[in-house]
């Protein structure tokens, strides 16, 4: 399987909320096409209860078997990138765990229920890189409907089999 990777930077937002159970919420805000020399979890801006952090860098991995998913994401009109962050042992900081351009994988990340998951707009340079990968490795697969096995049609089903 052909694979390509690209390192990107991730910016997240911590926003204060008026809620009896939590005092703030986290959300990914943007992807940086180039990884800055800034240390992870450096404060980028802060005002009115909202703070932007550079969360660190992560790789976007592309696989030739998933090119149809990348193509669908690019053709959506507003291509997105999914970002997953996990709370570290009760601390204030989060751990950047995954960045993906695959919508199927991105939606599966939401199933954990314990991570901070969000989408951010895909930068044009990243979209061009993914489009080039799709152009180079996509193979259209024709759907083939399976035919029933005629030998099994006469077999009785259910609890009253004899």
C-alpha positions in Angstrom: 0.0 0.0 0.0 1.4 3.4 -1.0 1.6 5.9 1.8 2.5 9.6 2.0 2.8 11.8 5.1 3.0 15.5 5.8 3.6 17.2 9.1 1.2 20.1 10.0 0.8 22.4 13.0 -2.5 22.6 14.9 -4.1 25.6 16.7 -6.7 25.1 19.3 -9.0 27.4 21.3 -9.9 27.2 25.0 -13.1 29.2 25.7 -14.6 29.9 29.1 -18.3 28.9 29.4 -21.0 29.6 31.9 -21.9 26.0 32.8 -22.3 24.3 36.2 -20.3 21.2 35.2 -17.4 22.6 33.1 -15.7 26.0 33.1 -14.2 25.8 29.6 -14.4 24.0 26.2 -11.7 23.1 23.8 -12.0 23.2 20.0 -9.5 22.8 17.1 -9.4 26.1 15.1 -7.0 25.8 12.3 -4.2 23.8 10.6 -0.9 25.4 9.8 0.6 24.3 6.5 4.1 24.8 7.9 5.1 23.7 11.4 6.4 26.7 13.3 9.4 26.6 15.7 7.0 27.6 18.5 6.9 25.2 21.5 3.8 23.1 21.8 1.1 24.6 24.1 2.5 28.1 23.6 -0.2 30.8 24.0 -0.8 32.6 20.7 -3.5 35.1 21.7 -5.8 35.7 24.7 -8.8 37.9 25.1 -12.2 37.9 26.9 -12.0 34.3 28.2 -10.7 32.8 25.0 -7.2 31.6 24.5 -5.6 30.3 21.3 -2.8 27.8 21.7 -0.4 26.2 19.3 -1.1 22.5 20.2 1.9 21.1 18.4 2.5 19.2 15.2 1.0 15.9 13.8 1.2 14.0 10.6 -1.5 13.7 8.1 -1.1 10.2 6.6 -2.5 9.3 3.2 -3.0 5.7 2.0 -3.6 4.6 -1.6 -6.5 2.3 -0.5 -8.4 5.4 0.9 -8.2 7.7 -2.1 -11.9 7.5 -2.8 -12.5 9.0 0.7 -10.0 11.8 0.1 -11.5 12.5 -3.3 -15.0 12.8 -1.7 -13.7 15.2 0.9 -12.1 17.4 -1.7 -15.2 17.4 -3.9 -17.4 18.4 -0.9 -17.0 22.1 -1.6 -15.5 22.8 1.8 -12.8 20.1 2.4 -12.2 19.5 6.1 -9.5 18.0 8.3 -10.4 16.1 11.5 -8.4 16.8 14.7 -8.5 14.6 17.8 -7.1 15.7 21.2 -7.1 13.8 24.5 -7.1 15.1 28.1 -3.9 14.2 29.9 -4.3 12.8 33.3 -6.4 15.6 34.8 -4.0 18.3 33.6 -5.0 21.4 31.7 -3.2 20.5 28.6 -4.4 18.2 25.9 -2.5 15.6 23.9 -2.8 15.9 20.1 -3.6 12.3 19.0 -4.7 12.4 15.4 -5.1 14.6 12.3 -6.8 13.0 9.3 -8.2 14.1 5.9 -10.2 10.8 5.6 -13.9 11.6 6.4 -14.6 8.0 7.3 -11.8 7.9 9.8 -12.7 11.3 11.1 -16.3 10.4 11.8 -15.1 7.2 13.6 -13.1 9.4 16.0 -16.4 10.8 17.4 -17.3 7.3 18.7 -14.7 7.4 21.5 -16.7 10.0 23.5 -13.7 10.8 25.6 -11.7 13.0 23.2 -12.0 16.5 21.9 -12.8 16.0 18.2 -13.4 18.8 15.7 -13.0 19.7 12.1 -11.1 22.6 10.6 -11.0 24.0 7.1 -8.4 22.3 4.9 -5.7 24.8 3.8 -5.3 25.1 0.0 -1.7 23.8 0.0 -2.8 20.7 1.9 -5.8 20.2 -0.5 -3.4 20.4 -3.5 -1.1 17.8 -1.9 -4.0 15.5 -1.3 -5.4 16.0 -4.8 -2.0 15.1 -6.3 -1.9 12.0 -4.2 -5.5 11.0 -5.4 -4.5 11.7 -9.0 -1.5 9.5 -8.7 -3.0 6.5 -6.9 -6.7 6.4 -7.2 -8.2 3.4 -9.0 -11.9 3.4 -9.5 -13.4 0.1 -8.2 -16.5 -1.1 -9.9 -19.3 -2.4 -7.6 -20.1 -6.0 -8.3 -23.3 -7.3 -6.9 -22.9 -10.8 -5.5 -25.1 -13.5 -6.9 -26.9 -15.9 -4.6 -25.6 -19.4 -4.3 -28.3 -21.5 -5.9 -27.4 -24.6 -3.8 -28.5 -22.8 -0.6 -31.9 -21.7 -1.8 -33.5 -25.0 -0.9 -32.0 -25.1 2.5 -34.6 -24.6 5.2 -34.0 -21.8 7.7 -35.3 -21.3 11.2 -35.8 -23.4 14.3 -38.1 -25.9 12.6 -35.3 -27.3 10.4 -35.5 -31.0 10.0 
